[in-house]
Amino acid sequence: MADTPDPVAALSDEQCWERLRTQELGRLVTHVGNVLDVFPVNYVVDDETLLFRTAQGSKLFELTVNDEVLFEVDDHTDTDAWSVIVRGRAHALDTSAEVERADGLGLRPWIPTLKYTYVRVEPTSLSGRAFQRAPEPDRYGVQPY
């Protein structure tokens, strides 16, 4: 039987950041008490942090109760795919200098709503996987004895 390469490969932190910079939509996971919530948010990479905008509401409230978050981003083509998970802490920007810098990054809401609050996700760890897509191997063909 020929050796075949592993169709799943771990990504280095640098490879994770490279991929995160190519996208603009991710999923923010918050955790308050026994409740987990997932929010789709558009984002931008700022150095080695993630930045998104939000309005007053459940997402912002949950981040003030528990700032530990997960942030997931992925993409795929017909031949490959990848997924990156950022574990970290999220906090609203509160100084005028931070907000002014964030305003210069070009992050705009996808929907016509006012989102005054910038939130920064500061990673505590990154993990990523790259996948080679191909048909499933034959499960019922002739098996070696």
Sequence and secondary structure as in RCSB ss.txt:
>XXXX:A:sequence
MADTPDPVAALSDEQCWERLRTQELGRLVTHVGNVLDVFPVNYVVDDETLLFRTAQGSKLFELTVNDEVLFEVDD
HTDTDAWSVIVRGRAHALDTSAEVERADGLGLRPWIPTLKYTYVRVEPTSLSGRAFQRAPEPDRYGVQPY
>XXXX:A:secstr
      SEEE  HHHHHHHHTT  EEEEEEEETTEEEEEEEEEEEETTEEEEEE SSHHHHHHHH  EEEEEEEE
E SSEEEEEEEEEEEEE  SHHHHHHHHTTT   SSSS   EEEEEEEEEEEEEEEE      SSS    
